[in-house]
Amino acid sequence: MTFLRPTLLTLACLLASPGFADDLPSLGDASSAIVSPQQEHQLGRAWLALLRSQVSQLNDPQLKDYVETSVYKLVETSQVNDRRLEFILINSPQLNAFAAPGGIVGVNGGLFLNAQTEGEYASVLAHELAHLSQRHFARGVEASQRMQVPMMAALLAGIVIAAAGGGDAGIAAIAGTQAAAIQEQRRFSRQNEQEADRIGILNLEKAGYDPRSMPTMFERLMRQYRFDAKPPEFLLTHPVTESRIADTRNRAEQAKAGGKEDSLRYQLIRARVQLIYEESPGIGAKRFRAQLDENPKNDIARYGLAIAQIKGSQFNDARENLKQLLAKQPNDITYNLAQIDLDTATSRFSDAQARVDKMLAQYPGNYPLNQVRVDLLLKQNRPADAEKALENLLKTRSDDPDVWYSVAETRGLSGNIIGLHQARAEYFALVGDYRQAIQQLDFAKRRAGSNFPLSSRIDARQRELMDQEQMVKDMMR
């Protein structure tokens, strides 16, 4: 993480410099005159690429799909105007979520461990989306300009450091001895937090959730971490106080009763995340089995137990548990995906393929189903078919580095070496390694030889990546 902080601090300093905004239009408010939405978008993508190269990520398609669809549901009823969102799921059991300039939404695995209901999970994301819609980042830069102290970098880099786990100590280190500036920044941050709470509660209700989930989440977190010497990052950047809880509780109680509090899908996803952070599948199986013994009708525990059994190669037991779940809900995507995993693990490829085809007929655009189709084709040594399936997946996930990584591997297996290098270039560009990306396109051009149309397309893409790299270098100058 030592590389991440200075690099992004430099990005922050440069974005805040007057020269970078000279040719960008104001959108009519004071914040936009200082940091335009397009600047935020560019900074956000540059930051995301660098962050991807620095942190371990969760690449479970079901988890990714859940986060993306749930956030977009919240966005539909929010004040977020630029809906070009990008997501990163960080492999950490620590509670944290963040929204960065340019529509970057980050979620730690630990959010699912701490948010006990979908409403609690949604309350955190609604709060973060409010930071985006109110452009607190740009307004922070505006405030720091009025202060006439070198705090613009700290205001910008604060979001970055929070994502990386640095907390207030990191911000203080950047600002050095500017104690007054730090105090002013924290005051402004408290205002931002209050506004994000207020707008988040309104948007929770508009999205169909019970806004009481927000104060409920805050109350439990305060009890849970009250005496911790080092609370989770989320509580360092979003301090939970008695007054904040009272304020959110008062606002939430004004809403009509009857909003959504939880869902089966959230709890199934939460069970998957819990297993990621168990010491072993056996320990996870023991915990879910105890829950099932206590309540034999607990489908969430039965699903968690089945997944743990698949991971622990207890295939017969897993099959029996999934049989009971599918008997209740034969078309549930989550249960069917688990059965496909089980059939694939036991080499029942024809059964798995038939189930994939059946489910895709009902849900043709579902990302996890399409990804598992690719995985199954590769298991059956059908890389050419897998490559075609990935081409369709790229139509909707062209900015997903996990998909491009899979494309590169699949093209290599099918003998498409030029395509392999092209896919690697896209992957490296998305994780901020432009040198490797450009080098991969050099390899592709050599392979293209006398194929002039193909060489021209590769050369054009290489120039685009060079321009992107230069833009980042200019920002860091």
MOFENCOR-V559949 format. One record per helix or strand. SS is the DSSP state (H for helix, E for strand). FROM is the first residue (numbers start at 1). LEN is the number of residues. Records with the same first field share a line. If there is no record, write none. Layout:
# MOFENCOR-V559949
SS: FROM-LEN + FROM-LEN
This chain:
# MOFENCOR-V559949
H: 2-15 + 18-4 + 30-5 + 37-16 + 61-16 + 109-6 + 118-16 + 136-12 + 152-13 + 167-9 + 179-28 + 212-14 + 233-5 + 242-12 + 264-13 + 281-14 + 299-13 + 315-14 + 333-13 + 349-14 + 367-13 + 383-12 + 401-13 + 417-14 + 434-15 + 452-24
E: 57-1 + 86-5 + 97-4 + 104-5 + 209-1 + 260-1
